[in-house]
Amino acid sequence: MDSKAFGTRIQLYRVRGKMTQKELAEKIGVSDKTISKWECGNSIPDISYLEALCNSLDISVNELLS
């Protein structure tokens, strides 16, 4: 999986939901720096965060991964 494209999708859905990185981070229990790393494509979320991430973004796992 292309980490930059994945990060762009996270950012797109976060912005659509009118959330800051800090707000999203608080919802899923990570730091805002972690969200930034994901969105910049420097890392990708561990699978254990996918469900909480998708719930917070109000999307399905399929939407995030496709």
C-alpha positions in Angstrom: 0.0 0.0 0.0 1.2 3.5 -0.9 1.6 5.3 2.4 1.3 8.8 0.9 -2.0 8.0 -0.8 -3.2 6.3 2.3 -2.3 9.4 4.4 -4.0 11.7 1.9 -7.2 9.7 2.3 -7.0 10.0 6.1 -6.5 13.7 5.8 -9.4 14.1 3.3 -11.9 12.3 5.5 -10.6 14.2 8.6 -11.1 17.5 6.9 -14.5 16.5 5.6 -15.4 15.7 9.2 -14.2 19.2 10.3 -11.7 17.7 12.7 -8.2 18.9 13.6 -5.4 16.4 13.9 -5.5 16.8 17.6 -9.3 16.1 17.8 -8.9 12.9 15.7 -5.9 11.8 17.8 -7.8 12.2 21.0 -10.7 10.1 19.6 -8.5 7.2 18.8 -5.9 7.5 21.6 -2.8 8.6 19.7 -0.8 11.8 19.6 -1.4 14.5 17.0 2.1 13.9 15.8 1.1 10.4 15.0 -1.8 11.6 12.9 0.6 14.0 11.1 3.0 11.2 10.4 0.2 9.1 8.9 -1.1 12.0 6.8 2.4 12.8 5.5 2.9 9.2 4.5 5.9 8.8 6.9 4.1 5.9 8.6 0.8 4.0 8.4 -1.5 3.1 11.3 -1.2 -0.2 13.0 -4.1 -2.5 12.2 -5.3 -2.2 15.8 -6.2 1.4 15.1 -8.2 0.9 11.9 -11.6 0.3 13.5 -11.3 3.3 15.8 -9.9 5.5 13.0 -12.8 4.6 10.6 -15.4 5.0 13.4 -14.0 8.5 14.2 -14.0 9.4 10.5 -17.5 8.0 10.0 -16.3 5.7 7.2 -16.0 2.0 6.6 -12.6 0.2 6.6 -13.3 -0.6 2.9 -13.7 3.1 2.2 -10.4 3.9 3.8 -8.5 1.1 2.2 -9.9 1.4 -1.3 
